[in-house]
C-alpha cells in the first residue's frame, strides 16, 4: 500500500518536526485521488494525510503544491490543511498534511465561503502570474508574470491549451478574433490571489463546519477565473 522507503521518510519527517520518535500504527487507502495515490496515516501522535506519485513523471509537483497551500494559508481567509512537508524517496515524491475529518457544514457555510473567497481575491501582487510555475491537475501550468491580464490569459493559459488541441485553421481564426476582444470582455482589475482550480472536487468541510481549500493551482490572476471554475462538474450551491 505504501512503499517502505516512503513510510520511513514519513517517520523521519514527523520525528524531526515533532521532536520525538513517531510510530506509524495504521495506513489506509483514501479514495478520491484521480492523479495521485492517497493514504490516511494513523500515528501515536495524530492522523495525517499523504499523497504520493512518481517523482520523474511529475517533477517538483508536491513542492509547488506545498508553496500554493502555504500561500493560501498565509492569506488566512479560508481554512487550509497544515502542510507538514514534501520530499522524495527512491522513485517517489510525496506531500504530507494534517488529516482533515470532514464535518457538517455550518448554517451559513456557502455565504461564508463566498465572502471569504472575495476576501482572498483582495490579496494582490504587482503582476499577473507567479514567481514559479506549478501544475493544474497533471498538466504543467506556466505562470510567467505579465503586466496585463489579457496578455497573461492569452500567452500562459489559452495558447498552451490551443497547442495541445491542435485546432483547425478556422477555429484558430476565431481565437485570434477573441484575443482582440479580451480587453473589453474582462473588467480591468488588479491581480487577485486565486485558488486556481476551484471546482467542486477541491473544497471540503473542516471539522468545525467551515469551508476548506485543497489541491490548489495558485497564481495571481483575474478573480473571474475562480468564479468560472466553480461552475465545472455540477458547480457549487447558488
CORCOR-V843129 format. One record per pair of residues at least 4 apart in sequence whose C-alpha atoms are under 6 Angstrom apart, sorted by the first residue. I is the first residue (numbers start at 1). J is the second residue. D is the distance in Angstrom with one decimal. If there is no record, write none. Layout:
<<I/J/D> <I/J/D>>
This chain:
<<6/89/6.0> <11/15/6.0> <14/18/5.8> <15/19/5.5> <15/20/5.1> <15/21/4.9> <15/22/5.4> <23/43/5.5> <23/44/5.6> <24/43/4.4> <25/42/5.6> <25/43/5.2> <26/41/5.9> <26/42/5.1> <27/40/5.7> <27/41/4.7> <28/39/5.4> <28/40/5.1> <29/39/4.4> <30/38/5.4> <30/39/5.0> <36/52/5.7> <36/53/5.5> <37/51/5.5> <37/52/5.4> <38/50/5.6> <38/51/4.3> <39/50/5.3> <40/48/6.0> <40/49/4.9> <41/47/5.5> <41/48/5.1> <42/47/4.4> <43/47/5.9> <47/99/5.6> <48/97/5.8> <48/98/4.7> <48/99/4.3> <49/96/5.8> <49/97/5.1> <49/98/5.8> <49/99/4.7> <50/95/5.8> <50/96/4.6> <51/94/5.6> <51/95/5.4> <52/93/5.6> <52/94/4.2> <53/92/5.6> <53/93/5.6> <54/91/5.9> <54/92/4.7> <55/59/5.4> <55/91/5.7> <55/92/4.8> <55/93/4.8> <62/66/6.0> <62/95/5.6> <63/86/5.9> <64/134/5.7> <68/218/5.4> <70/74/6.0> <73/80/5.7> <77/116/5.5> <77/120/5.8> <79/212/4.7> <80/212/5.7> <80/213/5.4> <81/98/5.9> <82/97/5.7> <82/98/5.4> <83/97/4.6> <84/96/5.4> <84/97/5.2> <85/96/5.5> <86/94/5.6> <86/95/4.4> <87/93/5.7> <87/94/5.6> <88/92/5.7> <88/93/4.2> <101/207/5.7> <102/205/5.1> <102/206/5.3> <102/207/5.4> <103/205/5.6> <103/206/5.4> <103/207/4.2> <103/209/5.2> <104/209/5.1> <105/109/5.8> <105/209/4.3> <106/209/4.9> <108/112/5.9> <112/116/5.9> <113/211/5.8> <121/192/4.6> <121/193/5.2> <122/192/6.0> <123/192/5.8> <123/193/5.5> <124/191/5.4> <124/192/4.9> <124/193/5.9> <125/191/5.9> <127/145/6.0> <127/146/5.7> <127/147/5.3> <128/145/5.4> <128/146/5.3> <128/191/5.5> <128/220/5.1> <128/221/5.3> <129/143/4.6> <129/144/5.7> <129/145/4.4> <129/219/5.3> <129/220/5.0> <130/143/5.2> <130/145/6.0> <130/219/5.3> <133/141/5.9> <133/142/4.9> <133/143/5.1> <134/141/5.2> <135/139/5.5> <135/140/4.6> <135/141/4.7> <136/141/5.9> <136/217/5.3> <142/156/5.8> <146/152/5.5> <149/153/5.9> <150/182/5.9> <152/156/5.4> <153/157/5.1> <154/158/5.0> <154/159/5.8> <155/159/5.5> <191/220/5.2> <191/221/4.9> <191/222/5.9> <192/220/5.0> <192/221/5.2> <192/222/5.9> <192/223/5.8> <193/220/4.6> <194/218/5.6> <194/219/5.7> <194/220/5.8> <195/216/5.2> <195/217/5.9> <195/218/5.0> <196/217/4.6> <196/218/5.0> <197/216/5.8> <197/217/5.6> <198/202/5.9> <198/226/5.8> <198/229/5.5> <198/230/5.5> <199/229/5.5> <199/230/4.5> <199/232/5.7> <200/235/5.9> <202/214/5.3> <202/215/5.8> <203/212/5.5> <203/213/4.7> <203/214/5.7> <204/212/5.1> <205/209/5.4> <205/210/5.4> <205/211/5.1> <205/212/5.4> <206/210/5.1> <206/212/5.9> <224/228/5.9> <230/235/5.1> <231/235/4.1>>
